[in-house]
Amino acid sequence: MDRYLGRMNDIAPIPMPGDPAKPERLRKPDWIRVKAPTSPAYHETRKLMRTKGLNTVCEEAACPNIGECWTKKHATVMILGDVCTRACAFCNVKTGMPRKVDVNEPQNLADAAAEMGLEHIVITSVDRDDLPDGGASQFVKVIEALRRTTPGTTIEILTPDFRNKHERAVEMIVAARPDVYNHNLETVPRLYPTIRPGARYYASLRLLESVKRLDPSIFTKSGIMLGLGEERLEVHQVMDDMRSADIDFLTMGQYLQPTPKHAKVIEFVTPAAFNAYAAIARAKGFLQVASSPLTRSSYHAGADFAEMRAAREAKLAKAAR
């Protein structure tokens, strides 16, 4: 754990959710506004998801990019149902007791990917603390179904932290060999008690580090939200922690408050500030960085994966000279 610790002193506290001193809900600036989806391709993607009985994080998390992505027939499928066993202050996914795992889900997902002709697919899930393996075996079955049904599709997974069972869960998933293993840190350590209370910052770092230890060829990826009250130096420290865990790809996007009951936006970070963070992250050695107000974990994931793979190949070729 000590290898991740940095100097976090002299950072001013911020008002916590529910604090009467906290500012009123901020008005969205022009750079964060998006148009409502209307294209025929969007509706085709939506119909296919319903026909196959699949859930998407695009819908459940109220992603602002859903119109653009679904028009391009890109969707992030959310396995293991649409009910989460956690209640994070930033997340719009329903909380409660999940239903039984759908045994047909892996093949239905693979069939949908084949029908859409996906070159790259992102699979995430709700937290399933009720399951002995946290849902890891379902990720494995999905990866195996995709390899059988659409072998040309590259696979990116975005997993929960598999609280108290991550070592065995990660071993199972890494053995199935996804192309990208993503797990989001979400925010800076100081804000975990209010923003991500069911998780532990250093446990998430160890999870990502263990992926690389088990199979260095798998790309690792993680992301954080900005605008929750984090300080600039705290963000820099998270970058350093990620590089210590050998994470390849960093995403940074603006936090948006899903409903009045969720954590409020403390600040709308400007595009210029996102660009500045991106420049610092690249200087720290990430193979790929995506940083903008509308960036999300799976936004432009296919194109970003191709660039990241090319960056690694160029780095290896340079080292071999």
N, C-alpha and C positions, 0 to 999 in steps of 0.2 A: 504493500500500500504506500510506503514512504516515497517510492519513486515518483508518485504522482503529485506529491504535496508541493505546493508553491507558496509564495508569500501572499497571503490574503488579508494582511493587516490594513487598518486604516480605511476600510471600505464602509461607507456610510450605509446604515440600514434603511430599508424602504418600508412604507406602510404595507401591512399584510392584507390579504383578502378579507373584506368585512370591516376593516378599520375605518372609522368615520373620517379619519384624516386623509384617506385615499381620494384621489381626484375623481371627478365624474367621468363617465364614459366619453372617450375622445371621439371626435368626428374623423372619419376616414379621409385621408388626403387623396388627391386625384390619382397619385401613382399606384394606389392600392385598389382602385375600382375596376371591376370587370363587367362585361356585358352578360346578360342572361343567355344560356344556351338555347339555340333555336334550330340548328342545322339538321337536315335529315339523317346525316351520319351519326349525330349525337343520339337521336331517337332509336336508330338501329342498334347501337351499342347497348343502350338501356334495355331494349327488348330482348337482346341476346342474354344479358345478365339475368333477366327475369325468367326466360325460358329454361335456362340451365340451373335456376335456383341458387344463383351465386350472390354473395354480398360483396360490396366494394367499399373501400375506405373513402373513395371519392365522394360517395353519398353520405356514409355514416359520419364522417368527420367534417362534412360541409366544406370540401376543398374548393377554393375560389377558381381553380384551374380546370374544373370538370368539363366546362364547355369546350375549351381548346383540346384537352386530351381525348375526350370521347369523340369529338369530331374526327380526330386522327386515328380513332379506334385503339387508343391506349387506355387501359384501365388497371388499377391496382386492386387485385382481388383479395378480399379479407376472408380467410378460412376460419373454421371452428365457430361459426355462428356470428350473430351481431350483438351479443350481450357479453359485456366484460365483467370480470370479477373485481376489478379495481374501480376507483372513482377519482381519477386525476383531475386537478382543477382546471386544466387547459383543454380537456378532451370532450368531444360531443357524442362519443359512442355510449349507448345505453349501458347502465350498470344493473347487475342483478344476478340471478342464478341462471346460468346458460342451459340450453337444451342439450340433449344427447348428441354426440359427434355423428355427423352424417357420413356413412361409409361410402356413399356414392360421390361425395364431393371431389376427391382427387381426379377421378376420370371425367366428371362433368367439367371441371376446370380445364383439364387438358383438351377436351373436345372443343371448348369455347376458344382456347388459344389457337387451336388448329384452324377453326372456322374463321377467326379473325386474321389469320396469317401473321401472327406476331413473331417478330424477330427477337424481341426481348420482352420478358414478362416480370412483373413485380408481384410477389405474394407476401401478404402480411397477415396478422391475426389479432384477435382480441386476446387479452390475458385470460388464461384458463388455469387459475390456481387450484381449481377443483379437481384437475386431472393429475394422476400420479407422475406423469412426465411433462406436465405443463402444456401438452399439445405437440411436443416435438415429433412424435411418431406420425402425426398427420402431415407435418411439413415434409417428412421423409417420403410418405406415400404420394404426396403431390409432386415432388421432384421426380420420383420414379415414373409416375404416370405421364408427366411432360416429356421425359426422355424417351419413353416408348412411343408416344403419340405424335410429338412434333420435335424430333431430335435436333433440328436446326435452331430451335429457340434457345437463346441464352436466358439463364434463370437467376433472378435476384430475389433474395428473401429478406424481409424486415421482421425480425422476431421480437417478442417480449423478452424480459430478462430471466424468465424461468426461475423465479425466486426460490432459493434454497435447493434447487435441483439443476442448476445450469451446467455443471460439469458433464453429467451424463447426457443431458439434452443436446449440448453442443457437440459432443462426440458423435451422437447419432446423426445429426444433421450434416456435420462436416464429412462424415463417411459417405453421404449421398452426393456430395460434391456440387453444390450450387456454384454458380460463377461469381456471385457477389453475396457476401453476408453483411447485412445492415442491421444495426441496433442503435437507436437514437439515445443520446445522453439527455436531450431535450432542453436542458438549461444548466446554469452554473450551480456548483455544489451548495452555495448559501441558500438558494431558493427551493431546494428539494423538499424541505419539511412542509411547505405550503403548496407547491406546484406539482410535485411528484412524490407524495408522501408514502406510497406503497413500495418505492424503489430505493436503491442505494447507489450513489454515484460511483463509488469505487468498485462495487460489484459489477456494474455495467462495463466499466473499463476492463476488469479482469475477464469478463465474458469475451469481449472483442480480442483481447490479447491471446486468449486461449485458442481462438480460431486460427490465428497465425501460427501459434505453436504447433497445432495439430496438422495444418496444411498451409504452408506459406504461399502456395499458388493461388489460393482463394483471395479475391479482393475483399477488403473490409471497408466499411462505410459507416459514418455516423453523422448526426445532425443536431443542431440546436436552434431554438426559437429566440428571436430578439424582440425586445420591447416589453419584457416582463419586469424590468427594473434592474437588470444586470449592469455591472460597471464594465468599462472598456478593458481594464486590466484583468478582470475576471474572465472575460471572453478569451483574451490572449492566453491565460493560464490553461483554459480548457483545450485550446489548440495544442499547447505543449504536452498536456496529458495525453491527448489523442496520438500525438506523434510518438510519445514514449511507449504507447501500446501498438505502434506500427500500423495505425489506421491509414488507409490509402486515400480516402475520399471524404471530404467534409462538405456538408450542406448547411446553409444558414438562411433562414427565412423569417419574415415578420409574423409574430404571433397575432392572431385575430380572435377576439372574444366570441365564442359561438352563441352564447345566450347570456342574459343578465346575471344568471347564477354562477357563471364561471369567472375565473380570475380576470380582472380588468387589464386592459392595455395601459401600461404606464407611459409608453412612448411609441410613436410611429417613427421608426428609424429611416433616415433618408436613403435614397438610392446611392448617393455619394458615400455615405458611411458604410453601406454594404460593400461597395467597391473597394474601399480602404481596408476593410476586414479581409476581403478576398486577396488583396495584394500581400498582406501580412501572412495569411495562411499559405500562399504559394511560396513565399520566402522561407517558411518553416519546413517545407519539403513534402507537402501533400502532392500526390500524383494528379489529383483532380479536385477542383473547388467549384461549388455552385453557390453563389451568394447574391440574393436580390430579395426585394420585398415579397415577391410571389413564389420564391423557391420553396418547394416541398420535397420530401425524401425521394419521391418517384417522379418528380417533374422532369421531363426530358431525359428520363433514366436511360433509355436505349442509346441515344446519341452520346450522353455522358460516359456510358460504359465503353463505347467504341473509342472515345478519346482517351479514356484512362488506360485501356489496353494498349493503345498505340504509344502512350507516354511510357508505360513500363517497358515495352519492347525497345524504345529508343534509349532508355536509361541502361538497359542490359547490354545493348549493342555498344554504347559508349564505354561501359565498364570493361568490355571484352577487347577493346582496341589496345 
